Every structure is written in structure tokens, then in C-alpha cells.
């Protein structure tokens, strides 16, 4: 079955860390994350979705992560509690730390792709939805579903 699709891209700078047992990149590091969203309708449609509205929706989802340290859900308390890691850094070094919690056990391109997809699928009625997240050039995670 043919599909007609439209895509938008959104980028945002953010830092994260991964479990050092899973990746040699287990240190705190940053990326210029790129999120590409493709939505499709079955057939030879002349209209899939308003690209401006799609971009606004994607921006609403990713904006909390912009210029943030993205932490996995299980680490949120360590960072956000009173006298936690964020407070220690801000008080002792004087650097403001913006924390964004990703509700997954780790922060990766794969979990970010799933998160953006799940949030968009709550808002959109389309036949196919594909989310690609690039942490670094040439390293892309994809999550997609067609109904």
C-alpha cells in the first residue's frame, strides 16, 4: 500500500549520561540532538497534516529537554531532591543546572525516539508515524508504527 508522507526536523542541545556498563560513553556528555518526525497517510493523499502544527507539537515535546541535562527516571530524585546533585553543583560551582527527566530507565537515542513517538501518537491521527533521533552524525535511532 502506498503512503504519502511529510517530515519535519527539530534540533536541541542537551547533555545526558548512559550506564557505563552499557556503553563506553558512560560519562556525562552533550549532543545537538536532531529529532525527525515523519507522518503518513495511506494512499495518494494531497494533504497529510499541517507542517506548522506538527512542528509546534514536536517543539512542545522536546522544548523541556533543550539546554538541559536529561536524566533517567530512576535518577531524578538524586538530582532534584533538596541538597541533591543539582543543588550541590549550583552551590559549590555556581553553575545553574537545568534537569529534564526522561521517564525511562536510561537516556539514549532509542528511548528518546520512543518517548517522542508515544507523545505524538496521543495527539495525532495518522496511518504511520516514524520518529528518528540522531545524537551524533550518522548515529540514528528509529521508532515507527503503521496502523
Legacy VTK file of the C-alpha trace (Angstrom):
# vtk DataFile Version 3.0
C-alpha trace
ASCII
DATASET POLYDATA
POINTS 147 float
0.000 0.000 0.000
1.448 3.402 -0.944
1.718 6.195 1.610
2.034 9.958 1.322
4.315 11.404 3.990
5.583 14.688 5.358
8.571 15.179 7.671
9.840 17.920 9.958
13.067 18.187 11.929
13.733 19.804 15.272
17.129 20.163 16.945
18.068 20.921 20.523
21.276 20.910 22.568
21.258 18.765 25.694
23.516 16.615 27.826
22.996 13.132 29.238
24.879 10.138 30.512
24.461 6.442 29.963
25.183 3.489 32.183
28.941 2.854 31.887
28.242 -0.892 31.938
26.224 -0.477 28.720
28.374 1.988 26.832
31.884 3.397 26.860
30.138 6.789 26.540
29.009 6.364 30.148
30.368 9.756 31.081
28.348 12.940 31.120
28.381 14.316 27.572
26.348 16.530 25.274
24.817 16.410 21.829
22.991 18.560 19.364
20.067 16.145 19.236
18.108 16.040 15.980
14.554 14.708 16.001
12.969 13.933 12.646
9.262 13.134 12.614
7.546 11.620 9.587
3.780 11.226 9.424
1.995 9.374 6.645
-1.482 8.727 5.335
-2.400 5.754 3.244
-2.807 6.353 -0.470
-2.032 9.242 -2.754
-3.186 11.979 -0.431
-2.732 15.614 -1.360
-2.658 16.565 2.333
-1.230 14.691 5.293
-1.002 17.239 8.098
-0.282 20.918 8.626
3.531 21.015 8.867
3.463 24.154 11.037
1.174 22.479 13.577
3.327 19.329 13.509
6.453 21.394 14.173
4.701 23.187 17.055
3.663 19.879 18.589
7.163 18.419 18.300
8.624 21.611 19.777
6.288 21.344 22.776
7.550 17.808 23.380
11.284 18.493 23.030
11.483 22.025 24.495
11.726 20.779 28.125
14.948 18.986 27.119
16.539 21.995 25.392
19.708 23.188 27.218
19.123 20.559 29.909
20.795 17.611 31.488
18.443 14.759 30.605
18.343 12.187 33.389
16.618 8.801 33.551
13.573 8.497 35.763
15.317 6.423 38.449
17.996 9.123 38.909
15.592 12.079 39.121
15.477 12.077 42.912
19.292 12.183 43.178
19.359 15.312 41.040
16.191 17.099 42.148
15.861 16.464 45.876
16.802 19.207 48.319
20.596 19.168 48.701
20.771 16.778 45.759
23.308 16.795 42.955
21.834 19.834 41.210
21.936 21.885 44.430
25.497 20.741 45.162
26.723 21.808 41.709
24.895 25.125 41.805
26.070 25.977 45.340
29.671 24.792 45.035
30.500 25.658 41.444
27.951 28.364 40.718
26.698 26.735 37.531
22.945 26.526 37.001
21.833 23.032 36.030
18.520 22.546 34.264
17.285 18.978 34.766
14.793 17.254 32.456
13.552 13.792 33.350
13.016 11.197 30.625
10.564 8.593 32.003
12.742 5.625 31.015
15.433 3.650 32.855
18.171 5.189 30.677
18.621 8.106 28.327
19.546 7.156 24.777
18.551 7.983 21.227
16.367 4.863 21.312
14.438 5.891 24.431
14.104 9.477 23.198
12.677 8.195 19.885
10.157 6.040 21.746
9.223 8.906 24.087
8.603 11.396 21.270
6.659 8.758 19.331
4.449 7.888 22.298
3.671 11.547 22.997
2.863 12.253 19.342
0.695 9.160 18.969
-1.527 10.539 21.752
-2.103 13.713 19.713
-2.153 12.628 16.064
-4.443 10.531 13.913
-2.265 9.279 11.076
-1.674 5.942 9.373
2.087 5.872 10.020
4.284 7.694 12.472
8.066 7.468 12.419
10.476 9.199 14.795
14.219 9.299 14.178
16.612 10.664 16.793
20.203 11.482 15.948
22.619 12.049 18.819
25.690 12.360 16.626
26.076 12.482 12.849
25.453 9.022 11.433
24.055 7.599 14.693
20.276 7.430 14.350
17.679 5.536 16.374
14.239 4.948 14.853
10.845 4.063 16.260
7.933 3.677 13.865
4.470 2.195 13.607
1.959 1.874 10.824
-1.634 1.007 11.644
LINES 1 148
147 0 1 2 3 4 5 6 7 8 9 10 11 12 13 14 15 16 17 18 19 20 21 22 23 24 25 26 27 28 29 30 31 32 33 34 35 36 37 38 39 40 41 42 43 44 45 46 47 48 49 50 51 52 53 54 55 56 57 58 59 60 61 62 63 64 65 66 67 68 69 70 71 72 73 74 75 76 77 78 79 80 81 82 83 84 85 86 87 88 89 90 91 92 93 94 95 96 97 98 99 100 101 102 103 104 105 106 107 108 109 110 111 112 113 114 115 116 117 118 119 120 121 122 123 124 125 126 127 128 129 130 131 132 133 134 135 136 137 138 139 140 141 142 143 144 145 146
